[in-house]
Amino acid sequence: MKRFLFLIMIVGTLFAQDVKLNLDISEEKLYIGDRIKLNYTISGGERHVFILPEVRMWIKDLEILDVQTSERVKKHRQIIDLNIEAVKFDTGFVHIPSMPIIKTDSTGFGKPDTIYTPEKYLYIYSMLDSSATPLAMTPPVPLALMTWWEFLIALLLLGGSVFLLILGIKHKSKKREVIEEYWETPREKAEHYLSALEKKNYPNKKQWKHFYLELTFILRDYFENIYFIHLQELTTSELIPTLKEHVNEEFNSKLQALFQYADLVKFAKGVASEEQCDVHLTFVRQIIKSDENNNEKEPID
């Protein structure tokens, strides 16, 4: 019997410390301009402390007129009444959101906790009689999807978009081809230049200066691409010492003879011959072929 009474005391203590939260709305049917009264009741044990929310920050669908709170004790339970008076000047649904209430323990041993008020939806009615017959309305005239000129403009815009898309794809493909052609080896680039020079047939036209201008340019450009040195603006007297660091003595002497002969033709109006032009063209081709493996030069006969 004593155990049973002890159990009842424990259950009663736990029940007394339990927190309850209720929401009561005074009016069942609300109209525009009616005073809407929201009565929240929070009850808990005597040692509970409740921190109430800022009502105007949470309830935004209503115009808050007054907020009052009161506390009382009943049967060893602390009861807090939160009374809110509000109004609405428009019809439709009103949302009463769930608001947080922080619960703490006055003894300092319990951890703070958060409880939430019930969520509620209200409907605000108008003052008109709901049985009144609404005014007759003329049914709307169905709209056409598109007129002929709108359809024509849409076709033109679609055709222009397709044309620009195709043009962009072609331009991109051409650009890619140009990039692929640009990235060629120094040997391939020099051979292309030499083939183009041979097709111009300068020696047959007795245009010696043009021939040696392009031939020496091709040779300087080739050495720049394989040795990564700047040669185009150097004179022959400056060029030969620079190339000595990369080629052997025999090879350097033949290059010096070629550049000196070309200077006589280009700047001193020297007269060359078709045979000499062919010899120098063949010599430049041999230079490119001898440099194929790891830029190592072999003596040119």
URHU-V456763 format. One record per residue. N is the residue number from 1. RES is the residue in one letter. OMEGA is omega in degrees with one decimal (none if undefined). Layout:
# URHU-V456763
N_RES_OMEGA, N_RES_OMEGA
This chain:
# URHU-V456763
1_M_179.8, 2_K_178.3, 3_R_-179.4, 4_F_178.4, 5_L_178.1, 6_F_178.0, 7_L_178.8, 8_I_179.0, 9_M_179.2, 10_I_180.0, 11_V_178.9, 12_G_178.0, 13_T_178.4, 14_L_179.5, 15_F_-179.5, 16_A_-179.4, 17_Q_-179.2, 18_D_-179.1, 19_V_178.4, 20_K_-177.4, 21_L_-177.7, 22_N_176.1, 23_L_-179.5, 24_D_178.0, 25_I_-170.0, 26_S_-174.6, 27_E_178.2, 28_E_-179.3, 29_K_-174.6, 30_L_178.7, 31_Y_178.9, 32_I_177.9, 33_G_178.0, 34_D_174.4, 35_R_-180.0, 36_I_-177.7, 37_K_178.0, 38_L_-176.9, 39_N_176.4, 40_Y_177.3, 41_T_178.2, 42_I_-179.5, 43_S_179.5, 44_G_179.8, 45_G_-177.0, 46_E_-178.0, 47_R_-179.4, 48_H_174.7, 49_V_-176.6, 50_F_175.3, 51_I_-173.5, 52_L_-179.2, 53_P_173.3, 54_E_-170.2, 55_V_-175.9, 56_R_177.6, 57_M_-175.0, 58_W_-178.7, 59_I_-174.6, 60_K_179.0, 61_D_-179.8, 62_L_172.7, 63_E_-176.1, 64_I_179.2, 65_L_-174.8, 66_D_175.9, 67_V_179.7, 68_Q_176.3, 69_T_177.7, 70_S_-178.9, 71_E_176.6, 72_R_179.9, 73_V_-179.3, 74_K_178.7, 75_K_177.8, 76_H_175.9, 77_R_177.6, 78_Q_-177.0, 79_I_177.5, 80_I_176.7, 81_D_176.1, 82_L_-175.3, 83_N_-178.0, 84_I_176.0, 85_E_-175.3, 86_A_-179.6, 87_V_178.5, 88_K_-177.5, 89_F_178.4, 90_D_179.7, 91_T_177.3, 92_G_-177.9, 93_F_177.0, 94_V_-177.9, 95_H_171.8, 96_I_-171.8, 97_P_173.6, 98_S_-176.0, 99_M_-178.6, 100_P_174.0, 101_I_-178.2, 102_I_179.7, 103_K_176.9, 104_T_-178.2, 105_D_-178.6, 106_S_178.9, 107_T_-180.0, 108_G_-178.7, 109_F_-178.6, 110_G_177.9, 111_K_177.5, 112_P_179.6, 113_D_-178.7, 114_T_173.6, 115_I_-173.9, 116_Y_177.9, 117_T_178.8, 118_P_176.4, 119_E_-174.1, 120_K_174.0, 121_Y_176.5, 122_L_175.8, 123_Y_-179.7, 124_I_-178.4, 125_Y_174.6, 126_S_-178.4, 127_M_179.6, 128_L_178.8, 129_D_-178.3, 130_S_-179.4, 131_S_-179.0, 132_A_-178.1, 133_T_179.7, 134_P_179.2, 135_L_179.5, 136_A_-179.2, 137_M_177.2, 138_T_-179.8, 139_P_-178.3, 140_P_178.5, 141_V_179.8, 142_P_-179.2, 143_L_175.9, 144_A_-179.0, 145_L_178.6, 146_M_172.3, 147_T_-175.1, 148_W_-178.1, 149_W_174.5, 150_E_177.5, 151_F_179.3, 152_L_178.6, 153_I_179.2, 154_A_177.9, 155_L_179.4, 156_L_179.0, 157_L_178.7, 158_L_178.0, 159_G_177.3, 160_G_179.0, 161_S_178.6, 162_V_179.7, 163_F_179.2, 164_L_178.6, 165_L_179.0, 166_I_179.3, 167_L_178.6, 168_G_178.8, 169_I_178.6, 170_K_179.4, 171_H_178.8, 172_K_179.1, 173_S_178.3, 174_K_179.5, 175_K_178.6, 176_R_178.2, 177_E_179.4, 178_V_178.9, 179_I_179.6, 180_E_178.2, 181_E_-177.4, 182_Y_-177.9, 183_W_175.3, 184_E_-177.0, 185_T_177.8, 186_P_179.9, 187_R_179.6, 188_E_179.1, 189_K_180.0, 190_A_179.5, 191_E_176.2, 192_H_178.6, 193_Y_-179.5, 194_L_177.6, 195_S_178.0, 196_A_177.8, 197_L_-179.1, 198_E_-179.4, 199_K_179.0, 200_K_172.0, 201_N_179.0, 202_Y_-178.0, 203_P_179.3, 204_N_179.7, 205_K_-179.5, 206_K_179.4, 207_Q_-174.1, 208_W_-177.1, 209_K_179.6, 210_H_-178.4, 211_F_-175.8, 212_Y_173.1, 213_L_-178.7, 214_E_-178.4, 215_L_179.7, 216_T_175.8, 217_F_179.9, 218_I_-178.0, 219_L_177.6, 220_R_180.0, 221_D_179.2, 222_Y_179.8, 223_F_177.5, 224_E_-176.2, 225_N_-177.1, 226_I_-179.7, 227_Y_179.0, 228_F_175.6, 229_I_-177.5, 230_H_-173.6, 231_L_-168.9, 232_Q_-175.6, 233_E_179.3, 234_L_172.4, 235_T_-179.4, 236_T_179.7, 237_S_176.7, 238_E_-175.7, 239_L_-174.4, 240_I_176.7, 241_P_178.8, 242_T_-179.4, 243_L_179.6, 244_K_-179.5, 245_E_-173.8, 246_H_-175.9, 247_V_179.2, 248_N_-172.8, 249_E_-178.2, 250_E_178.8, 251_F_-179.0, 252_N_-179.4, 253_S_178.8, 254_K_176.3, 255_L_178.9, 256_Q_179.1, 257_A_179.7, 258_L_-177.2, 259_F_178.1, 260_Q_177.8, 261_Y_-180.0, 262_A_178.3, 263_D_177.7, 264_L_-179.0, 265_V_-174.5, 266_K_-170.8, 267_F_-178.9, 268_A_178.2, 269_K_176.1, 270_G_-179.5, 271_V_178.2, 272_A_178.4, 273_S_179.3, 274_E_-179.2, 275_E_-179.4, 276_Q_177.7, 277_C_178.8, 278_D_179.6, 279_V_-178.7, 280_H_177.4, 281_L_178.0, 282_T_179.3, 283_F_179.3, 284_V_176.8, 285_R_177.8, 286_Q_177.2, 287_I_-177.9, 288_I_-179.8, 289_K_-178.7, 290_S_-177.5, 291_D_-171.7, 292_E_-173.9, 293_N_172.2, 294_N_175.5, 295_N_178.1, 296_E_-176.3, 297_K_174.0, 298_E_-179.6, 299_P_-179.5, 300_I_179.8, 301_D_none
